[in-house]
Amino acid sequence: MRDKGGGQRATVLIFDGEDRPVCAGRLDISGTGTGGSAIIDIKRTARIYKSKAALQLNLCRLGFIQSYGDKREQLFVMRLRHGASEFARVPVDEKSAYDVLAECLPSFCAKPEPEADKASGA
């Protein structure tokens, strides 16, 4: 694996409140361009399932933050199938990633509020 920012695949881990790894994943594309840093997931499905892709990408983003200390600013899904392509941006939603982990993994302890939620007073 090359440098996480060099447009190569990156392996990410998500840790519980006691710094134990609870899940792992691999990003398809991570890099930095003129629009900032991004994670891109490549799909070969019949269509883009944006809500599923958003959850997966936000979990990968959380793993990227925990693994490398680097917040990717943008999330995208790219669909490639039978010579056709489609590209969509998905929203960054750190809170939903924490909520799913807390619900699905009993060992996942409460984490501090995401920075965006603290700033908005939510």
N, C-alpha and C positions, 0 to 999 in steps of 0.2 A: 504494500500500500504506500502510495506517495503522500506528500504533505496534504493535509486536510483541505487547504485552501487552493490547491492547484488544479481543480477541476476533476479530480480523481474520486474513486469510491472511498468512503470513510466508514469505519465501524464505530458505532456509538453504543454506550451503555447508559441505562437509567438506574440510579441508586436509590435505596430507601433511606429513611431518616437516620439509619445507623451505618450509612456508607457501604451497604452490601448491594452488589448488583442484583437487580430483580428482572431485568430484561435487556436484550441486546438487539441491535438491528444494523443494517447496512444501507447507507444512502446510495442512490444511483449516481447523482451528480451534486457536487458542492463546489461553489466557486464565487468569485467576486468579479463584477463587471461595472459598467458605468452607472447602473441603477443601484449598486450596493451589493451586499452579500446575499446569497440565495441557496436554497436547497431545491432540487428538481427531482421528482419521482417519475419514472417512465412506466407507463402502463400499456398492456396489449389487449385491453378489454374492448368490448363492442362499443362502449361509450365511456365518457368520464363520469364516474360516480363521485361528484365533488365533495359530498359530506364525508364519505369514507376516506377519500384522499386527504381531506383537511385534517381528520383525526390522525391518520398515519403520519402525515408530514409534521403536525404539531408535536406528536410524540418523538419523532426523529429530531426535531429542533430542540426539544427538552434534553434528549440524550446528547446532542451536539454541545449544548451549553454545559451539561454536567461533565462530559468527557474532555472537552477542549477549552472550556471557559470562553467560548466565542458565540455570540448571539447572531444568528443568521436573520437578516431583516425581512427577507421575502421568501415565499413558498410558492412553488409552481408544480403543476402536474402536466405531463406531456403524454399524449396517447399516440401510439404508432401502430397501425394495423392495416394490412392489405394495401399498402402504398398511400394510405391517407394519414394525415397527422392533425392533431388538435392540441392547443396549448391553453392552459387556464391558470390564472392566479388564484390562490386560496388564502383566506385571511389568517394572520397569526393570532392564535387564541391559546395562550399559555395556560389559562385557567381551566379550559376543557381538558387539556392533557393531564393536569394534576387531578381533576375530578375523576376521570376514568381510571387512573392508576389507584386512587384511594378506594374506589368502588370495587375494582377487580382484584386487587392484590392486598389481602389483609396485612401483609408485612410492610406495606407502604405507609409510612408514618406521615402525619401532617407536615407539609413543607411551608416555609414562609410565603406570604402572599406575593404573587408576581409583581414586579416593579410597576407595571402599567396600572394595576388595581390600586396600589398604594398612592400613586400620583393622583388618581381620579377620586380618591376617597371612598371607593366602593368597598 
